Amino acid sequence: MILTREEYEQIVRQKAKAESEAAAAKKNAAAAIEQADRDAQRKIREAAEETQKEKDRICQALSEAEIKIEYWRDLNENLLRISKERANADRNLKPKKEHTGYVVVSSTEKEYRYKVDRRHWETVILWETVLQTPYPIDFTEEQAREETKELIGNDGRGNWLIARLGINMYYGGDYEDLLENSKWNDPQPEEHNIMFKGRLRANYRAGYWEIIFSHTKPLGIVPADMRAR
Protein backbone atom coordinates (compact mmCIF):
# COMPACT_ATOMS: atom_id res chain seq x y z
CA MET A 1 0.00 0.00 0.00
CA ILE A 2 1.44 3.32 -1.03
CA LEU A 3 0.63 6.31 1.21
CA THR A 4 -0.06 9.63 -0.24
CA ARG A 5 1.95 12.61 0.92
CA GLU A 6 -1.00 13.93 2.88
CA GLU A 7 -1.53 10.57 4.64
CA TYR A 8 2.16 10.30 5.54
CA GLU A 9 2.25 13.84 6.98
CA GLN A 10 -0.88 13.08 8.99
CA ILE A 11 0.76 9.97 10.50
CA VAL A 12 3.88 12.00 11.33
CA ARG A 13 1.74 14.68 13.01
CA GLN A 14 -0.18 12.07 15.01
CA LYS A 15 3.06 10.43 16.13
CA ALA A 16 4.53 13.78 17.12
CA LYS A 17 1.34 14.62 19.02
CA ALA A 18 1.39 11.25 20.84
CA GLU A 19 5.03 11.72 21.76
CA SER A 20 4.30 15.26 22.97
CA GLU A 21 1.35 14.09 25.04
CA ALA A 22 3.42 11.21 26.49
CA ALA A 23 6.23 13.61 27.38
CA ALA A 24 3.75 16.01 28.95
CA ALA A 25 2.13 13.17 30.90
CA LYS A 26 5.56 12.00 32.06
CA LYS A 27 6.48 15.54 33.07
CA ASN A 28 3.21 16.00 34.91
CA ALA A 29 3.62 12.64 36.66
CA ALA A 30 7.16 13.54 37.70
CA ALA A 31 5.92 16.92 38.99
CA ALA A 32 3.09 15.23 40.85
CA ILE A 33 5.50 12.74 42.39
CA GLU A 34 7.87 15.56 43.36
CA GLN A 35 5.02 17.55 44.87
CA ALA A 36 3.77 14.49 46.75
CA ASP A 37 7.30 13.93 48.04
CA ARG A 38 7.54 17.57 49.15
CA ASP A 39 4.15 17.31 50.85
CA ALA A 40 5.19 14.08 52.56
CA GLN A 41 8.47 15.62 53.74
CA ARG A 42 6.59 18.68 55.00
CA LYS A 43 4.14 16.51 56.92
CA ILE A 44 7.02 14.49 58.35
CA ARG A 45 8.75 17.70 59.49
CA GLU A 46 5.53 19.04 60.95
CA ALA A 47 4.87 15.74 62.72
CA ALA A 48 8.45 15.67 64.02
CA GLU A 49 8.15 19.27 65.22
CA GLU A 50 4.83 18.51 66.89
CA THR A 51 6.28 15.38 68.45
CA GLN A 52 9.29 17.35 69.71
CA LYS A 53 6.99 20.03 71.15
CA GLU A 54 4.95 17.36 72.93
CA LYS A 55 8.12 15.70 74.15
CA ASP A 56 9.44 19.04 75.43
CA ARG A 57 6.10 19.70 77.14
CA ILE A 58 6.14 16.30 78.85
CA CYS A 59 9.77 16.72 79.91
CA GLN A 60 8.97 20.15 81.33
CA ALA A 61 5.96 18.79 83.20
CA LEU A 62 8.06 15.87 84.49
CA SER A 63 10.82 18.23 85.62
CA GLU A 64 8.31 20.42 87.45
CA ALA A 65 6.72 17.34 89.03
CA GLU A 66 10.13 16.07 90.19
CA ILE A 67 10.87 19.47 91.73
CA LYS A 68 7.54 19.40 93.57
CA ILE A 69 8.09 15.81 94.70
CA GLU A 70 11.56 16.70 96.00
CA TYR A 71 10.12 19.74 97.78
CA TRP A 72 7.38 17.70 99.46
CA ARG A 73 9.85 14.93 100.28
CA ASP A 74 12.18 17.40 101.97
CA LEU A 75 9.24 19.02 103.75
CA ASN A 76 7.96 15.63 104.92
CA GLU A 77 11.43 14.62 106.14
CA ASN A 78 11.75 17.87 108.05
CA LEU A 79 8.32 17.45 109.61
CA LEU A 80 9.11 13.86 110.58
CA ARG A 81 12.45 14.93 112.03
CA ILE A 82 10.80 17.69 114.08
CA SER A 83 8.03 15.33 115.20
CA LYS A 84 10.57 12.71 116.25
CA GLU A 85 12.66 15.24 118.17
CA ARG A 86 9.58 16.47 120.00
CA ALA A 87 8.57 12.88 120.81
CA ASN A 88 12.06 12.16 122.12
CA ALA A 89 12.06 15.31 124.25
CA ASP A 90 8.58 14.45 125.55
CA ARG A 91 9.83 11.01 126.67
CA ASN A 92 13.24 12.26 127.83
CA LEU A 93 15.07 10.19 125.22
CA LYS A 94 18.56 11.48 124.62
CA PRO A 95 20.15 12.66 122.48
CA LYS A 96 16.84 13.84 121.12
CA LYS A 97 18.20 14.69 117.65
CA GLU A 98 19.88 11.31 117.08
CA HIS A 99 17.71 8.88 119.05
CA THR A 100 15.64 6.55 116.84
CA GLY A 101 12.60 7.20 119.00
CA TYR A 102 11.87 3.49 119.47
CA VAL A 103 11.79 1.99 122.94
CA VAL A 104 10.91 -1.49 124.20
CA VAL A 105 7.75 -1.49 126.30
CA SER A 106 7.73 -5.23 126.99
CA SER A 107 8.94 -8.58 125.67
CA THR A 108 7.07 -11.69 126.75
CA GLU A 109 7.47 -15.41 126.18
CA LYS A 110 4.20 -16.61 124.73
CA GLU A 111 2.56 -19.77 123.43
CA TYR A 112 1.61 -19.51 119.80
CA ARG A 113 -0.95 -21.97 118.38
CA TYR A 114 -1.14 -22.62 114.69
CA LYS A 115 -3.14 -24.98 112.52
CA VAL A 116 -1.28 -27.92 110.98
CA ASP A 117 -4.22 -29.29 109.01
CA ARG A 118 -8.00 -29.31 109.20
CA ARG A 119 -8.07 -31.19 112.52
CA HIS A 120 -4.75 -30.64 114.21
CA TRP A 121 -3.10 -27.74 115.96
CA GLU A 122 0.45 -27.31 117.20
CA THR A 123 1.89 -25.02 119.83
CA VAL A 124 5.26 -23.32 119.77
CA ILE A 125 6.91 -20.90 122.15
CA LEU A 126 7.58 -17.52 120.55
CA TRP A 127 8.39 -14.14 121.99
CA GLU A 128 6.10 -11.12 121.67
CA THR A 129 7.66 -7.69 121.87
CA VAL A 130 5.97 -4.31 122.08
CA LEU A 131 7.86 -1.32 120.72
CA GLN A 132 6.74 2.22 121.29
CA THR A 133 7.33 4.26 118.14
CA PRO A 134 8.18 7.96 117.95
CA TYR A 135 4.97 8.59 116.01
CA PRO A 136 2.12 10.21 117.95
CA ILE A 137 -1.45 9.00 117.69
CA ASP A 138 -2.17 12.14 115.66
CA PHE A 139 -0.59 10.20 112.80
CA THR A 140 -3.04 8.11 110.82
CA GLU A 141 -2.76 4.32 110.83
CA GLU A 142 -1.53 4.50 107.25
CA GLN A 143 1.20 7.00 108.14
CA ALA A 144 2.32 5.01 111.16
CA ARG A 145 2.42 1.77 109.16
CA GLU A 146 4.47 3.40 106.42
CA GLU A 147 6.99 5.04 108.75
CA THR A 148 7.56 1.95 110.90
CA LYS A 149 8.87 0.14 107.82
CA GLU A 150 12.16 1.80 108.75
CA LEU A 151 12.60 -0.88 111.43
CA ILE A 152 13.60 -3.39 108.76
CA GLY A 153 14.41 -1.08 105.84
CA ASN A 154 17.57 0.97 106.04
CA ASP A 155 17.85 2.37 102.48
CA GLY A 156 21.58 1.69 102.61
CA ARG A 157 22.09 3.90 105.66
CA GLY A 158 23.35 1.17 107.97
CA ASN A 159 21.97 -1.76 109.94
CA TRP A 160 18.30 -2.42 110.49
CA LEU A 161 17.01 -0.52 113.50
CA ILE A 162 15.57 -3.75 114.84
CA ALA A 163 19.03 -5.36 114.76
CA ARG A 164 19.94 -3.41 117.90
CA LEU A 165 17.59 -5.74 119.76
CA GLY A 166 19.17 -8.92 118.44
CA ILE A 167 16.71 -9.47 115.59
CA ASN A 168 18.71 -10.59 112.55
CA MET A 169 16.07 -11.85 110.13
CA TYR A 170 12.59 -10.82 109.02
CA TYR A 171 9.76 -12.85 107.53
CA GLY A 172 6.75 -10.94 106.21
CA GLY A 173 4.13 -13.44 107.33
CA ASP A 174 3.16 -15.57 110.31
CA TYR A 175 5.04 -18.48 111.83
CA GLU A 176 2.97 -21.14 110.05
CA ASP A 177 3.48 -19.34 106.73
CA LEU A 178 7.21 -19.70 107.21
CA LEU A 179 6.88 -23.46 107.85
CA GLU A 180 4.82 -23.91 104.68
CA ASN A 181 6.98 -21.70 102.47
CA SER A 182 8.93 -24.05 100.20
CA LYS A 183 10.94 -21.10 98.89
CA TRP A 184 12.35 -20.35 102.34
CA ASN A 185 15.87 -21.60 101.70
CA ASP A 186 17.68 -20.90 104.93
CA PRO A 187 19.05 -24.32 105.97
CA GLN A 188 19.27 -23.44 109.68
CA PRO A 189 16.51 -20.99 110.63
CA GLU A 190 16.95 -21.94 114.30
CA GLU A 191 20.22 -20.02 114.30
CA HIS A 192 18.40 -16.76 113.64
CA ASN A 193 16.11 -14.58 115.69
CA ILE A 194 13.36 -14.23 113.11
CA MET A 195 10.88 -11.38 113.33
CA PHE A 196 7.39 -11.88 111.87
CA LYS A 197 5.06 -9.23 110.53
CA GLY A 198 3.99 -6.69 113.13
CA ARG A 199 0.66 -5.28 114.22
CA LEU A 200 -0.04 -1.68 115.11
CA ARG A 201 -1.63 -0.51 118.34
CA ALA A 202 -2.60 3.04 119.23
CA ASN A 203 -1.71 3.64 122.89
CA TYR A 204 -3.93 6.59 123.75
CA ARG A 205 -2.66 6.79 127.31
CA ALA A 206 0.95 7.18 126.23
CA GLY A 207 -0.04 9.11 123.11
CA TYR A 208 2.05 7.08 120.66
CA TRP A 209 1.65 4.28 118.16
CA GLU A 210 3.12 0.95 119.17
CA ILE A 211 4.11 -2.01 117.04
CA ILE A 212 3.68 -5.56 118.33
CA PHE A 213 5.49 -8.45 116.72
CA SER A 214 6.48 -12.06 117.39
CA HIS A 215 10.00 -13.46 117.05
CA THR A 216 11.64 -16.82 117.55
CA LYS A 217 14.17 -16.03 120.29
CA PRO A 218 14.38 -13.65 123.22
CA LEU A 219 15.77 -10.21 122.59
CA GLY A 220 19.40 -9.57 123.13
CA ILE A 221 20.47 -7.15 125.85
CA VAL A 222 18.31 -4.12 125.17
CA PRO A 223 20.45 -0.97 124.96
CA ALA A 224 19.78 1.45 127.81
CA ASP A 225 18.57 4.13 125.43
CA MET A 226 15.88 1.77 124.07
CA ARG A 227 14.30 0.93 127.43
CA ALA A 228 10.94 2.52 128.23
CA ARG A 229 10.99 5.03 131.10
VENSULLIN-V96955 format. One record per residue. N is the residue number from 1. RES is the residue in three letters. PSI is psi in degrees with one decimal (999 if undefined). Layout:
BEGIN
n = {N & N}
res = {RES & RES}
psi = {PSI & PSI}
END
This chain:
BEGIN
n = {1 & 2 & 3 & 4 & 5 & 6 & 7 & 8 & 9 & 10 & 11 & 12 & 13 & 14 & 15 & 16 & 17 & 18 & 19 & 20 & 21 & 22 & 23 & 24 & 25 & 26 & 27 & 28 & 29 & 30 & 31 & 32 & 33 & 34 & 35 & 36 & 37 & 38 & 39 & 40 & 41 & 42 & 43 & 44 & 45 & 46 & 47 & 48 & 49 & 50 & 51 & 52 & 53 & 54 & 55 & 56 & 57 & 58 & 59 & 60 & 61 & 62 & 63 & 64 & 65 & 66 & 67 & 68 & 69 & 70 & 71 & 72 & 73 & 74 & 75 & 76 & 77 & 78 & 79 & 80 & 81 & 82 & 83 & 84 & 85 & 86 & 87 & 88 & 89 & 90 & 91 & 92 & 93 & 94 & 95 & 96 & 97 & 98 & 99 & 100 & 101 & 102 & 103 & 104 & 105 & 106 & 107 & 108 & 109 & 110 & 111 & 112 & 113 & 114 & 115 & 116 & 117 & 118 & 119 & 120 & 121 & 122 & 123 & 124 & 125 & 126 & 127 & 128 & 129 & 130 & 131 & 132 & 133 & 134 & 135 & 136 & 137 & 138 & 139 & 140 & 141 & 142 & 143 & 144 & 145 & 146 & 147 & 148 & 149 & 150 & 151 & 152 & 153 & 154 & 155 & 156 & 157 & 158 & 159 & 160 & 161 & 162 & 163 & 164 & 165 & 166 & 167 & 168 & 169 & 170 & 171 & 172 & 173 & 174 & 175 & 176 & 177 & 178 & 179 & 180 & 181 & 182 & 183 & 184 & 185 & 186 & 187 & 188 & 189 & 190 & 191 & 192 & 193 & 194 & 195 & 196 & 197 & 198 & 199 & 200 & 201 & 202 & 203 & 204 & 205 & 206 & 207 & 208 & 209 & 210 & 211 & 212 & 213 & 214 & 215 & 216 & 217 & 218 & 219 & 220 & 221 & 222 & 223 & 224 & 225 & 226 & 227 & 228 & 229}
res = {MET & ILE & LEU & THR & ARG & GLU & GLU & TYR & GLU & GLN & ILE & VAL & ARG & GLN & LYS & ALA & LYS & ALA & GLU & SER & GLU & ALA & ALA & ALA & ALA & LYS & LYS & ASN & ALA & ALA & ALA & ALA & ILE & GLU & GLN & ALA & ASP & ARG & ASP & ALA & GLN & ARG & LYS & ILE & ARG & GLU & ALA & ALA & GLU & GLU & THR & GLN & LYS & GLU & LYS & ASP & ARG & ILE & CYS & GLN & ALA & LEU & SER & GLU & ALA & GLU & ILE & LYS & ILE & GLU & TYR & TRP & ARG & ASP & LEU & ASN & GLU & ASN & LEU & LEU & ARG & ILE & SER & LYS & GLU & ARG & ALA & ASN & ALA & ASP & ARG & ASN & LEU & LYS & PRO & LYS & LYS & GLU & HIS & THR & GLY & TYR & VAL & VAL & VAL & SER & SER & THR & GLU & LYS & GLU & TYR & ARG & TYR & LYS & VAL & ASP & ARG & ARG & HIS & TRP & GLU & THR & VAL & ILE & LEU & TRP & GLU & THR & VAL & LEU & GLN & THR & PRO & TYR & PRO & ILE & ASP & PHE & THR & GLU & GLU & GLN & ALA & ARG & GLU & GLU & THR & LYS & GLU & LEU & ILE & GLY & ASN & ASP & GLY & ARG & GLY & ASN & TRP & LEU & ILE & ALA & ARG & LEU & GLY & ILE & ASN & MET & TYR & TYR & GLY & GLY & ASP & TYR & GLU & ASP & LEU & LEU & GLU & ASN & SER & LYS & TRP & ASN & ASP & PRO & GLN & PRO & GLU & GLU & HIS & ASN & ILE & MET & PHE & LYS & GLY & ARG & LEU & ARG & ALA & ASN & TYR & ARG & ALA & GLY & TYR & TRP & GLU & ILE & ILE & PHE & SER & HIS & THR & LYS & PRO & LEU & GLY & ILE & VAL & PRO & ALA & ASP & MET & ARG & ALA & ARG}
psi = {127.9 & 123.6 & 145.3 & 166.9 & -42.0 & -40.2 & -41.1 & -45.3 & -34.2 & -42.0 & -40.9 & -42.6 & -41.5 & -40.9 & -44.0 & -39.4 & -42.8 & -41.9 & -40.1 & -42.7 & -38.3 & -41.4 & -41.5 & -42.5 & -39.9 & -41.5 & -43.9 & -40.2 & -42.6 & -41.2 & -40.3 & -41.8 & -42.4 & -40.9 & -42.1 & -38.7 & -42.0 & -42.7 & -42.3 & -43.5 & -39.4 & -43.7 & -37.5 & -43.9 & -43.6 & -41.9 & -41.0 & -41.3 & -41.8 & -41.1 & -42.4 & -39.7 & -42.9 & -39.4 & -44.0 & -39.9 & -44.0 & -42.5 & -39.7 & -44.3 & -40.0 & -42.8 & -43.4 & -39.0 & -41.2 & -38.3 & -43.1 & -42.5 & -44.3 & -40.0 & -48.8 & -32.1 & -46.1 & -42.2 & -43.2 & -41.8 & -39.9 & -42.2 & -40.6 & -41.9 & -46.5 & -42.6 & -41.9 & -40.2 & -40.1 & -41.3 & -39.4 & -42.3 & -39.8 & -33.6 & 8.8 & 39.2 & 125.3 & 150.3 & 136.2 & -27.8 & -26.7 & -19.9 & 139.8 & -24.0 & -2.5 & 133.9 & 149.0 & 121.3 & -44.3 & 158.7 & 118.7 & 135.0 & 134.4 & 140.5 & 135.2 & 118.5 & 136.5 & 154.4 & 127.7 & -46.9 & -164.3 & -27.5 & -16.7 & 144.2 & 152.4 & 159.1 & 136.3 & 151.7 & 117.8 & 173.5 & 141.4 & 121.5 & 140.3 & 121.8 & 131.1 & 130.6 & 168.2 & 8.1 & 119.1 & 162.6 & -6.3 & -19.9 & 145.0 & 164.0 & -40.7 & -43.3 & -46.1 & -41.8 & -41.0 & -44.6 & -33.7 & -3.9 & -19.5 & -16.7 & -35.1 & 7.3 & 116.5 & -7.0 & 32.0 & 11.6 & 10.8 & -160.4 & 157.8 & 143.7 & -37.9 & -17.9 & -22.8 & -17.1 & 6.5 & 9.3 & 122.8 & 10.2 & 148.3 & 137.3 & 125.0 & 40.3 & -160.2 & 172.5 & -46.6 & -28.8 & -39.3 & -42.6 & -33.0 & -6.6 & 105.6 & -17.7 & -8.9 & 109.5 & 15.1 & 120.3 & -22.1 & 70.4 & -22.9 & -14.9 & -8.8 & 154.2 & 99.9 & 126.4 & 135.6 & 170.1 & 142.0 & 167.9 & 143.6 & 148.7 & 130.6 & 113.3 & 97.2 & -22.6 & -46.5 & -29.2 & 13.4 & 154.6 & 144.1 & 153.1 & 130.9 & 129.2 & 154.6 & 153.3 & 163.0 & -21.0 & 162.5 & 157.7 & 156.7 & -170.4 & 117.7 & 124.6 & 146.3 & -34.8 & -6.4 & 17.4 & 132.5 & 143.6 & 999}
END
